[in-house]
Amino acid sequence: MISRRIKTLASLIDREERVLDVGCDHAFLAVWLKKNGHSGPIACTELREGPRQNALRNLQENGIEDVQVWLTYGVENVDFDADVIVMAGMGFTTVTKIISGRPEYFEGKRMIIQINTEVDKLRRWLMDNGFRIDDETIIRDYKYYEILTVSIGEMQLDEQQIRFGPCLLQQKSDVFVECYTKRIAKLETIRDSLPENHPDLSRIQEQINEIKKVLN
Ligand SMILES: C[S@@+](CC[C@H](N)C(=O)[O-])C[C@H]1O[C@@H](n2cnc3c(N)ncnc32)[C@H](O)[C@@H]1O
């Protein structure tokens, strides 16, 4: 069954757009898009041959013949004119290396980025490297995932926006509130398990206070 995360990524893409899915693994996104009426061209890239073969097999099993899967690092040597580039399920270092490796490729394009950890680090990097966050969404799919829509541009984020997401802070969706309510509970459990003089106590309490301030 296709994951909520993949469906959410797909929901951020318009039907006619030219899509490049970087690090496609099984090409679940491409297959889902094609099977749900996407009319624009789709291409994928993969770093390793094993996942590329998984992608080719999945595409073939679904009768999809017009999706190319390039074996390459990120968007290196990719000759495909995309409107939207999806980079999902990879780490902060990989995604920022991919963008830095061929910055001109991303000009005039929209990026949909989902990394599993260090999203705050990614926001800071985007701000410092001439990118703008146009939209954000948070979903729960067993874990919580933050998905960023990004383009080239300027933005100024304060520390709170870097940590929680500028758009997520404005939206304060039910999933956002749920995610951070659970985070508080987790931090309180850790705090209460520590001895009174533990050096981490004040940092943990500061984090709890900050989240409570955001949620109120
Ligand atoms: C965890 S999977 C995520 C697959 C899919 N994008 C998703 O969101 O479900 C990460 C995939 O990215 C690929 N990958 C990692 N680094 C890459 C790079 N620099 N360029 C292309 N693919 C890469 C890995 O081989 C792996 O198949």
The ligand as an ORCA input file, in Angstrom:
! r2SCAN-3c Opt
* xyz 0 1
  C      15.179      6.267      1.816
  S      15.166      6.181      0.084
  C      13.827      7.279     -0.293
  C      13.154      6.910     -1.566
  C      12.054      7.852     -2.007
  N      12.588      9.115     -2.464
  C      11.064      8.067     -0.911
  O      10.929      9.204     -0.458
  O      10.411      7.101     -0.492
  C      16.580      7.132     -0.419
  C      17.033      6.786     -1.819
  O      17.879      7.825     -2.278
  C      18.960      7.267     -2.959
  N      20.052      8.239     -2.925
  C      20.846      8.543     -1.872
  N      21.718      9.497     -2.207
  C      21.479      9.812     -3.500
  C      22.049     10.721     -4.413
  N      23.072     11.508     -4.068
  N      21.548     10.777     -5.671
  C      20.529      9.975     -6.046
  N      19.944      9.096     -5.213
  C      20.409      9.013     -3.962
  C      19.242      5.965     -2.227
  O      19.956      5.059     -3.044
  C      17.831      5.502     -1.882
  O      17.306      4.658     -2.851
*
